């Protein structure tokens, strides 16, 4: 049996964020984002957990259009999300925009240094929702990059799975999971949620 989603936007219903969740935008920005979703034929299913900090695991990552879907989702529900970007994007003249969009600059080859920096950053903030793509690439891969799990355990924050279903054009938002630090077990748990969500992963997606 698949996962049941209670709240559905923008075709109907009201999805309100909890008091602890970091927010962005206003009624106008939410209305515009929901209008764009409606015109594009997308829906948002599920409700974001009432937590001040979390790592959002977005999968599958198959196209550059995923970024637009993610940003529209965030604005539609009023959620403030941070994301990881290559450090070169944070140079002038793009830096002000990247900072306004809550981008976090990283150096891809820094390895454990990036994990330690992110743990420190999340510990130091009162609220922060960080979105990551565990596959690390748009190509099909057999395993996930589990750096996000080290960050979640180190910072003591839950992980929220979010699935993109291009077949039915649904963004499915899952519950908050507390990871154990056993990477293999944690990956199985999260993949289990994606399997139960019954996402249409074979549907064609737009070219990058």
N, C-alpha and C positions, 0 to 999 in steps of 0.2 A: 504494500500500500504506500502511495506517495505521501509527501508532506502536504498538510492542509495549510493554506494561506488565508487568513481572515480578512485582512485589509487589502483593497485593490484600488489603485489610483492610476491614471486620472479619470478613468471611465465611470467611476462611482465611488461613494464612500469618502470618509474623512480619515486621514492618517495624521495623528498628532504625536510629536516627539515628547518624550518624558522630560521632566524638569532637569535631569542631570546631563542631558545630551547637548554637546556644543552646537550652536546654531549659526546659520548664515542667511542673509537676505531678509526680505519682508514679504508681506502679502502679495505685492505686485510681482516680485521676482518668482515667487512660487506659482502664481497664476500663469505667468509667461512660460515657465518651464513645463507646467502641466499642459498648456495649450500646445506647445511644441511636441510633447509626447503624444498627445491625442492626434495631431496632424500626421505624425510619423507612424501611428498605429501601435505604440508601445503602452504597456501597463506596468505598474509597480505592485508586486504582490508581497505581502508580509509586512511586518512592522519592525522598525529598528529598536533594539533593546534599550532600556533606560539605564545607560551606563555613561559615565563621564569620559572614560578612555577605552579605546578598543583598537584592534587591528582588523581591518576589513580585508578578507581574502577573496579576491575577485577571480572567477574562473568560469568557463575557459576563456583565455585571452587569444582570440583568433584574428583580430583585425584592429587597425588603428581607430576604427569607428567606435571601439569599446570605450575610448576616452570620452567621446562626446556623450555616449549613453550614460557613463558614470557621472559626468558633470551635470547632465540634465536631471538625473536621479537625485543627486545631492540638492540641487536648487529646488526641485519639485517638492521635496519633503522638508526643506529648510535645514539640511544637515551640513555642518561645516566639516569638510574633510581635508586632510593633508595627504600629500603624495610625494613619491620619490622621483627626482629628476636628475639627469646628468649635470654635473657641476657647471659645465660650460653654458648651460641654458641660463644661468643666473648672472650673466655678465650684461653690461649695458649694451643695447637699450632695453633688453627683455627683463632685466632683474626686477624692476618695480612691479611688473605684471605677475611674474612668477611668485614673488613674495605675497602679493595681494591674493593670489590663488592658493596660498598656503603650501607652496612647493617646498620640499626639503632637499637641498643639494647633496649629492653623494658622488663619490669617486668609485667607479665600478670595480676597480682592482684593489680596493683597500681591505676587502675581506672582513676579518673579525673586527677591524677598526670601525667599520660602518655599523655593525651590530652594537658595539659598545657605545658609539655616539648616539644611536637611536634610543637605546635603553636610558641613557642619561637624559636625553631630550624628553622622553615620555615621563620619566620620573619627575622632572622639573616643572612640568606643566600641570595645571589643575584639570584641564580638559584637553583631549587630543584624540581624534579618530584618524588613523593612518591607513590608507588604502594601498594594497600591494597585489601584484600578479604573481602567484607562486611558481608559475611555469617559467617565468623569466624570458619568454620569447613567444612569438606568435606561431612558431612551428609546433607540430605535435610532439610531445615529449612523454616519456614513460613515467618519470618521477618529478616531484616538485622540488624547488629550492626552498629549504626549510629555515632559511635565516630568519624569517618572520617569527617562527616558533621560538627561537632563542630570544628575540626581542620581547615577545609576549611574556615568556616565563621570567626573563630578567627584570622586566618593568612591572610584572604582576598585573597584566591587563588581559581581558578575554579576547577571543577571536570570533569575529562574526563573518560567516560565509555568505557571499553574494554571487548568484549565478545569472549569467546572461543567456537567455533562450531566444536565439534569433529566429527559430521556426515559428514560435507563437508570439514573439516579440514581448517577452515578459522578463522583467528584472525581479528575481526571487531573492528576498532578504531572509536570512536564517536567524536562529537564536544565538545567544552568546555562549561560546564554549570556553571552559577553563582548561588550558593545556597542562599536561603532566610533566613535560620535559623528555618523555620517551618519544623521540621523533617518529619512529615507525608507527607506534600506536596512535599518536596524534594525527599523523597523516591519514591513517585508516579511518579514524573517527570523522575527520572532515570530509574525506572522499565519500564516506558512507552517507553523509547528509546530501551531498550533490547527487548521489545515486538515487536516494529516496525522493529528491525533488523532481525527478523524472523530466529533466531538461531535454529538449530536442537538440542534441549535439550534432546531428547529421544534416541539419538544415544549411543551405548555402548562405554565406555571409558576404557583405560587400567587399570588394577588393581593397587592400590597404591604401 
